[in-house]
Amino acid sequence: MTTEMSGPLLAGRTAIVTGGANGIGAAITRLFAAHEAKVVLVDVDAAAAAALAREVPGVTAVVADVTDRDVALRLAEHQADILVNNVGDFVRPPLNFADADAGEWQGIGEVNLGHVLRVTHAVLPGMIERGRGGSIINLTTVEAHRGIPGHVVYSTYKAAVRHFTRSLGLEVGRHGIRVNAIAPDLVETPQVPYERLVAEEDRHRWPQWAPLGGPGQPADVAGPALFLASELSRFVTGTTVHVDGGSHAAGGWFARPDGSWTNRPLNP
Ligand SMILES: NC(=O)c1ccc[n+]([C@@H]2O[C@H](COP(=O)([O-])OP(=O)(O)OC[C@H]3O[C@@H](n4cnc5c(N)ncnc54)[C@H](O)[C@@H]3O)[C@@H](O)[C@H]2O)c1
């Protein structure tokens, strides 16, 4: 197989994108379809899913909740070569672990980890059997790599998805199936609407918050997802692409307006 590629990168491939109707998932759906993949998007938002499927040729919408236990088996019928496990959510506003209700852990786990395991487990045997290789892409977060106060359980499950990515990558490499993660941060979506979250008078501060400024857009995540889905990344598995404007690399460092840096940013 040549590594010199031009033209559509996913022609003849079928991709499943969970949560593919809005935000990052929708951008991935659109870009994969533009590269001639058949895309099956799965989403609870029936209106947005139908609208996207109507608008973009090659896209089929399945309206379903990926945390429902029978959905994974239905998805396996689509014989996907590419699976993007994109659904994930904070579920609730920040709350200290000591004050949080233990009854909520399972729900947070289902939305962030349970379906990733179940859908992958359902789709993988067919991927192996068809012998065409494949690519599995799991959406984690910068918070799988650093802590986040107020979302201890969410970050715990997202870190588990990161490790699932690495261990599974080892197991299925011999079948030509690659497993990688994308860890976003600071991407404008319905879940994290920076347009609303950041006041107009503070927007000039983006260059202080992340080396590349921000916010990022869903399309900024779709590009790396296309790379991981396609043969461009044929020797890449078990790893994470950070799509965060540099926030993970920066750790606790912030740029001051004068170009100097601080890791004590009360008055950066
Ligand atoms: N936006 C960011 O900056 C950011 C940062 C870190 C991690 N992430 C991760 O990236 C992924 C996508 O994030 P986003 O910001 O685009 O999310 P979003 O909430 O804006 O969009 C999620 C999509 O998934 C659908 N969905 C939600 N629950 C579902 C379910 N149970 N079954 C089927 N569909 C469901 C929603 O209807 C929506 O279309 C998530 O895993 C998230 O944790 C995003």
The ligand as an ORCA input file, in Angstrom:
! r2SCAN-3c Opt
* xyz 0 1
  N     -16.060     20.463     23.272
  C     -14.928     20.301     23.948
  O     -14.115     21.250     24.143
  C     -14.576     18.962     24.535
  C     -13.588     18.929     25.524
  C     -13.235     17.706     26.056
  C     -13.837     16.537     25.614
  N     -14.807     16.599     24.662
  C     -15.400     15.324     24.256
  O     -15.700     15.300     22.872
  C     -16.911     14.561     22.635
  C     -17.900     15.420     21.864
  O     -18.115     16.591     22.608
  P     -19.059     17.787     22.119
  O     -18.596     18.987     22.872
  O     -19.142     17.826     20.633
  O     -20.457     17.291     22.725
  P     -21.965     17.850     22.482
  O     -22.680     17.574     23.760
  O     -21.925     19.259     21.992
  O     -22.524     16.904     21.331
  C     -22.751     15.552     21.624
  C     -23.659     14.890     20.613
  O     -23.954     13.579     21.134
  C     -25.358     13.384     21.211
  N     -25.609     12.507     22.362
  C     -25.477     12.800     23.670
  N     -25.769     11.737     24.436
  C     -26.086     10.744     23.576
  C     -26.477      9.386     23.749
  N     -26.586      8.855     24.982
  N     -26.716      8.623     22.657
  C     -26.608      9.152     21.393
  N     -26.259     10.436     21.183
  C     -25.997     11.226     22.253
  C     -25.930     14.779     21.363
  O     -27.297     14.831     20.934
  C     -25.007     15.586     20.451
  O     -25.424     15.490     19.102
  C     -17.404     14.119     24.015
  O     -16.951     12.812     24.292
  C     -16.741     15.103     24.959
  O     -16.545     14.578     26.261
  C     -15.212     17.786     24.119
*
